[in-house]
Amino acid sequence: MSEQKTPAPAANFIRNIIDEDIRSAKWGGRVETRFPPEPNGYLHYGHAKSIFLNFGLARDYGGVCHLRFDDTNPEKEEQEYVDSIIESVKWLGFDWGKHLYYASDYFDTMYACAEYLIQSGNAYVDSLSAEEMRAWRGTLSEPGKNSPYRSRSVEENLDLFRRMKAGEFPDGTHVLRAKIDMASPNINMRDPAIYRIKHASHHNTGDTWCIYPMYTYAHPIEDAIENITHSICTLEFEDQRPFYDWLLDKLADGGFFKRPLPQQIEFARLNLTYVVLSKRKLIQLVEEKHVDGWDDPRLPTLMGARRRGFTAEGFKRFTDQIGVSKSDGWIDMSVLEACMRDDLNEHALRRIAVLDPVKLIIDNYPDGRSEDCFAPNHPQQPDLGKRAVPFSRELWIEREDFEENPLKGYFRLFPPRLDASGIMQPGNKVRLRYGYVVECTGCDKDAAGNITAVHCTYLPDTKSGTPGADSVKVKGNIHWVSARHAIDAEVRLYDRLFAVPNPGQERDYIADLNPASRTVIHAQLEPALKDARPEERFQFERHGYFVADLKDTKPGAPVFNRTVTLKDSWAKVEK
């Protein structure tokens, strides 16, 4: 079997940090990471980068990676999202073993930490409205102002906080805030809210709680409870790191956690052209039915990618290639597509499909006769053997493989015609791939002038794989399927969801949707494809890589989705 070299991984500065921590025995050589999605949507392509980073580092350093659901916002979280996240992470090839956690598992500890912060003078209950809090917070150039409730006594704060927990107050009446510094140049340190009132049922805890921790408060506590060593976040959390460290330092002083404490490290998130990775925008696309649900193959979710035919190994190639850095940048969609193409080229079996069929009739081939031609399952992997492809008098060929009046340089089928001297020249000869050489003799048309069938004759001594097969030299080589044996199947030609590289840059991003992102056709396929199983991937020769749809393929009735074309079909468009 041939081997395709995988590019060496690009730079990853986080490995340098871990190497130094191991050298200094900071955590006794231990490496423990976590992947902490919020269950309020399906995972997208950007999450694949984080999954391979967190799980991959733990694997490479002999550590463990936790799967943890940051379920601190009950109004937006659902069990459906939990289930889809678990399925997606497993699909990418990772297993967390016993380390499956929920933020809601720690609500009691988080509450105890909050009471300690109040008792130690590091938190207070504020009764300003949300609008007033924003107004008093200040700006990037002006300091904030202390809330008039900041001077409440410890006893008053504890009483109010416990009554908040008991459900005495409606939503928005009070919040618990950390007491840090309203004049801090980092706005995130200006007494951030750490608990709010929400009378909402939680997918995991039901109606046990009516106050819920803020994510920025819950996350560091979760890391510390789980003894995480390297808490890897995207760059938007860089300004939150001072609060992360402040909070854990205060709680360590209170005896909640031991030092050394988890270390937050930020890296650049994935910015990919021709998609949107904002969860808010993805939700809008789904809810407004611009796509057919979270697993629509056009949507940049991992569930959509799986139905599209993308592979876990392709995502690994992609994340290895783009590396991990501290600076934001844009990655062109063609890079991801090329990684998928490289993986599929190595593993996908070859099959024949005619996507825009027109009948080819071989007039001198015996009616009712059929025979087998033999095609390799993978041209670079001869150990996979060959398959029989039935041949008969009537075939399906691509409509583009016949031209009645061809331009110069067209080497496929065209009928006899007069040359410049007025002499009738025979029709063009081509090889039917894996079969015979045929010579075009003409075509049939309907009343509107549309071509309904192409006619030819075959040369009996030219069958591929037989002695003398190459005695007739031709420049054209076209694919085909036997009309009598072909299966008619639905094929969905998927393309990029958006028509421009940066959706929403110049107008509302919805207006940038690609109207040609999906075309549904009925194609004629070789009979070997009839029993294709869901998620079985193939290269349709000349057309690209296709997958039997995960949801809609039924026994004996496959539905195929185009994953990627054989080449980057957008390259010329982008130029």
N, C-alpha and C positions, 0 to 999 in steps of 0.2 A: 504493500500500500504506500502511495506517495505521501510525503509529509510536507506540509506547508509551514514555513517558519512564521512564528508569531513575533511581531515586533517587540523589542525589549521595552519594559515599562518606562514611562517618562519620569521626570524628577518628582519626588515626593518629600517635601521638607519635613513632614510629620515623622517620617522614619528617622530622620536625624535627631529629632527631639527624643523619640523613644530610645534610640541607641544610646544617647547620653544618659537618660534616666536609668537604663539598665546598667551602664558602666558605673554610675554613682550609687547603684542599689537603692534608689529613691523609694521604691515600693518593694524592695527585696527581689527585684527582677520580674515582678508580676506585671502583666499587661491585661487590662480589663476595659473593654469599650462597650458602647451601647448604641443601638439604632432606635431612636425614640419618636416614632411618628405619632401625630395626633389623629385619632380615628374619625376625621370629619370629611373624608374624601378618599379617593383611590390614589395609590402611589403613581408618580409620573417618572419620566426619564431622569429627572434630576435626582430623584431618590435612589435610582440605580447606582449613581456615582457614590452616594453616601453609604449605601449598603455594601458595595464592594470595598469601600475604604474601611469602614468599621469592622465588618466581618473578616475582610481580607487581612488587616493588620493583626487582629487577634489570632487568626489562623497561622500567619507567618511567624509570629513571636511565641507560639505555643500557649496563648492565652485564651480567653473566652469573650464572646460578645453577647450582650443581652438584647433581647427584643422587648422593648418596653413601650406601652401605650400611654402617651401623655394625655389622659382623658380627664382634663380639669374643666372642660366647658360642656356641660351636659346638654345644652340647647342645640348643639351642632353635631353631636357624636352619635353613631349608631353601630349596632352589632354587625350590620352588613359591611361597614368599612373595616371593622376589626377582622372579619373573616377574609376579606379581599386582601388585606395587607399580609396576613399570615400566608395566604396562598402565593402571593407575589414573591415574598422573600424565599419561600421554599422553591419556587420555580427558578429563581436565580441560583439555586444550588446551596443554600445555607440552612443550617439547623442550629438552634440555640439550646438544644437539650432541655435541661431543667430551668433555664434562665428566661422564662417568660413572665413579665411583670406588668403591672398597671400602676399608674400614679395613684389611682383610687385605692390601691392596696395600702397606701401610706397616709391616708387622710388623717387617721388618729395621730400619727407622729407629727404630721405637719401642723395639726392644731396645737399639739403640746409645744412645739417649737414657737408658734405664734404667741402663746401665753407666756413663754419664757422671755421672748423679746419685749413684751409689754412690761413684765415684772422687772426686767433689767434696764428699762428706760429707753429701749431701742425701737419701740413701736407704739402707735396711738390710734384710737378710733377717731376718724374725721367725719364730720357731718356736712361738709360742703357738698353742693350739687356737682355733677360731672362738669357742667359749664363753668362753675366757679373754680373748680380745681384746675381746669385748663387755663383759665385767665390768670390764676395766681401762680402758675408754674413758671412763668417767665419765658424768655426766648433764648436763642443761642447767644445773643449779645447782651441780654439783661437778666439779672438774677431773679429767682422767684421770691415770693413773699410767704412767710410763715402763716399757716392756717390759724385762725383764732382758736381752733380746738386742739392745737398742738401742745398746749400747756395743761391739758387735762391730767389729773392725778392718775397714778397707777391703779388705784382702787376703782376710779370711775371708768377707766379704759377696760379693766378686766370685767366689770359689771356689764358694760355695754357689749363687749365682745361675746360674753357668755349669753346674753340675751339675743344677740344676732344669731348665734348658733341655735338657740331655742326656738327661733322662728317668730320672734315678737315684732319684727320690723319688715315693712315691704321692701321690694327690690329698690336699690338706689338710695335708701335712707342714710346708710353709713357705709364706710369702707375702713379696713384696717390698713394703715400705712407704716412703712418703716420710717424711723426718725433718723435721718442722716444729715443732709445739708442742703437747704433750699437755695444756697448761693453757689453750689457746685457748678463748675464749668461743664460738667457732664450732666445733661438734663435727666438721664436715667438714675442719677443719684439724688435727685431732688424729691426725697420722701416718696418713693414709688409705692403704689397700692400693692398690697400682698394678699388681701382677702376681699371678696365682694359678696353681697347677698344675691342669691339666685334661687327662687322657689321653683326649681325644675327637677324632674325626675331624671336620675342618672342611669345609664345603660347597665352599670355594674353594681351600684350601691342603692339603686331604687330611690326611695324618699328619705333615706337616713339623714342626708345633709341638706341644708338650705343655704349654707355658705360654702364657697368654693375658692381654693387658692388660685392666684394668678400664675400663669405659666412660668414667668421669670422667678417667682418665689419657689414654686414646686420643683422645678427642674434641678437646681443644685442640691436640694434635699434628697431627691431621688438618687442622684449620682452618689451622694455620700452614704446613703443607706445601703446601696448596692456595692460599695467599695470600688467604684469606677476609678481607674487611674487616669485615663485620657478621655476627656469629654469633648468630642470633636463636633464642632458646630460650623455653620456657614457664616460668612463675613458680617451679615446683618446683626449678629449677636456680639460683635466685637465691643461695641459700646456698652453692652450689658455685662461684660466680664468684671468690671470693678464691683458691681452689685453682687455678682456670683461669689466673688472672693470675700466681700464684706460679710455677706450673710453666713457663709460657712465658717468664717473666722469667729463671728459672734457665737454661733451655735457650738463650735468646738470649745470656746471658752466656757460655755455652759455645760460641757460634758456630754453633749449629744453625739459628737463624732471625734474620732481620733485623727491626729495628724500622722503623716502628710495627707492633705485633703486633695480631692480630685482637681485636676488641672484642665481648665477650658482652653481649647485650641481652635482657632478659626481658619477656615479655608474658603476659597472662592467657589461659589455655587456654580452650577452649570447654566450657562446662557447659550441657547441653541437657536439658530435661525429657523424660520418657517414654522415655529410652534409658539404657543404660550404655555408657560409652566406655572403661572399664578393659579393657586387653588381657587381663588374667587372667580377667575375667568373660566377655568375648567368647569366649575359648577354652573356658571351661566350658560356655557355651550350645551351642557347636558339638559339643564332645566328648560331652556328655550328651544330644545330639540333641533339645534343646528347639527347635532350628531345623534346617533342612535344608542345612547346610553354610555356608561362609563367604559365599556369594553369595545366601543366602536373602533375598528382598526385604524381609523384616521386620527383618533385622539391620542395625544402623547402620554397615555397612562400605560403602566406595565401590563395591565390586563388587555388593553387595546393592542399593545405591541405583540403580545403573545398570540392573539387572534390574527394579527397581521402576518405572523410567521417569523418575526424577529426571534433571535435565539439568545439564551442566557450567555453562551460563549461569545456571541457577537457583542453583547454589552460589556463583557469583561475585556475584550480586545479594545473596545472604545475607551473605557475608563483607564486602561493601562496606557493607551496612546496619548490621551489628553493630559494625564498626570494630575498632580495636586499642587496648587500654588496659592499665594496670598493675594494675588492681583486678579481683578475681574477682567474677563475678556470674552469674546464671542467665538463659538465653535460653529462652523458651517455644517448644516444638516448632511451635506455630502460625505463628511467624515464618518458619521454614524452609519450612513447607508453603505459606505465602502467597507466598514468593519463587518456589517451583516453579510454583504456580498462575499467577502473573503471566507467567512465561516461557512456559508451555504455552498460556495463553490467546492469546498473540500468535502462536505458531507451529503449534499443533496443528490439523490439518484436522478438520472436523466430520463425524460419522457417526451413524447411528441404530442403537441396540441395545435390545432388549427383554430385561431381566434376569429378570423373573418373569412369564413369558408365559401368557396365556389367549387363546383363539381369539375373534376378532370376525368374525361372518359377516354380510355385507351381502346380505340376502335378495333385494333387487331389482336386484342387479348381475348381469349375464349370466355364467352359469357358463362357464368356459373362456376368458373374455376377460381381457386384461391391457393396461395402458397405462403410460406413463411419467409420473411427476411429477418436478419438478425442484427440487433443494435446493442452496443455496449451499455451496461447500466451506469458506468462511469468511465469516461475515456482515460482518466489518469489513474484509475484503480482497476487494472485488468482482473484482479482476483475476485471482483464482484461479478464477473461473468457477463453473459449476454442474455437477452430476452428475445423471444419470437414476436415479430410484428407482422400481422396478416396483411397480405397484398391481394388485390382483386382488380377487376376491370374498371370499376368506378372508385375514384379516390376524392378526398377533400384536400384542396390546397389553399394557401392564402390568396385572397383576391389580389393582393399587391404583387404576386408572383406571375401575373399575366398582364401584358400591356398590348393593346391592339396597335398602337402607334408609339413605340418606345423611343426614348431619347438615346443619343449616342452613349455607349457605355452600359446599357441595360443588358444584362446577361441571362435573364430569366426567360420565361416563355413568351414568344410572340409569333404571330402567324406568318405564312408566306407573304412576300410583298415585292413590289417592283423596286429594282435598284435605280441608280441615277441614269443608267443606260436603257432603262425600260425592260430589263430582263427580270423575269420572276425568279426570286430567290426563295429557297425552302424556308420553312419555319425554323425557329431556333431550337437547338438541342440543349437539354439540361439533364443532369443526373437526379433521379428521385433518390434522395439520401437513403442509403442501405439497400436500394433496389436497383432498378434498371435505368438506362439512358432512354429518354423519350424525345420525340420530335413533334413540335406543335404543328397541327394541320389547319386549325381554324377555331371558331367559337360559335355559340348560339346566343341569340339575343331575344329579348321580349319586345313587345310592341313599342315600349318607350325607349328602346335602344340599350337597355341594361343587359350586361353579360350574364347569362344564366348557366352556361357550361362552356368548358374549354375542351377541345378535342386534340388528340395526339395519337401517335403510333409508338410502339416500343421496339427496342432492338433486343431480341431474345438472348443474345450471347454476351450481354453486358451486365448481368446481375452482380452486384457487389459480393466479393468473397469467392467468386468462381474464376477459374482460369480464363484469361482473356477479357476480364471485366473492364480493364483499362485500355482496351484496344481503340476505343473511341474517346478522344479527348474533348472535354467540354469545360466551359468556364463557369457555368451556373450549377448550383446545387440547392435544391429546394426540399422542404419536408412535406409530409403528407400523412394521411390516415385513410385506411380503407373505409369507404362509405358503408359497406355492409356490416362491418365489425365495430365501427366507431360508437362511442357513447356521447350523447348530448348532455352537456353539463353547464350549470350556471357558473360563470367566472366573473369575479369582481375585480376590476382594475383600479386599485387604490393608488392615489398620488398624494402629494403634500397637502395638508389641510389648508394652508394659507398660500396665497399667490405671491406674497412679497416676503423678503427676508426678515423684516422687523415689523410684525403686525401691530397696528395701532400707533405707529410712529408719526404718521401724518394725518390720521383720521381715526374714527372709532374702529377698533380692531375687528369687529364683526363685519365691517364693510370690506375687509381684506381677505375674507374667506375665499378659497379657491372653488369656483363652481364646478370644476372638473376633477374634484378630489376623489370622486367615485363614479365609475362607469360600469354598468352591469350588462353583460353580454351572454349569449349562449354559444359555446364553442364545441368543436368536435374533437374528442380526445381518443388516444389509442386505448384499446380495451384493458390494458394492464392497469389503468388508473381507476377502473370501476370500483375496486375494493379498497381504495385509499382510506386510511383510518384518520380520524380527526388529529390534527397537528402533524401529519406526515408531510414532509417537505420534498419538493422536486424542483429540478430545473426544467422548465418547458423550453426545449431547444429553440434558440433565436429570440425568445420572448422575455426570459427572466426567471426569477424564482417565485414559486407559488406554494401555498400551503392549503391543505384540506381544512376548511373552517372548523374551528373547535366546537361551535354550537350547532351549526346548521347541516353539517355532513351526517348523513344517515347511511346505514349499511347498503351498499350497492348504488348509492345516490350521492356522490361527493359534490360539494360546493367548494370552489377554489378561490382563494384570495391572492392577488399579486403582492408579494412582499417587497421586492425591488426589481428593477430592470437589470439587464446584464451589464449595462454601462450607465454612467451618470447622465441621464437624459436632460438634466437641468443645466448642464455646464454651458451650453451655447446660449440658453435663455438668459443666464446670469451675466454672461459677457455682454 
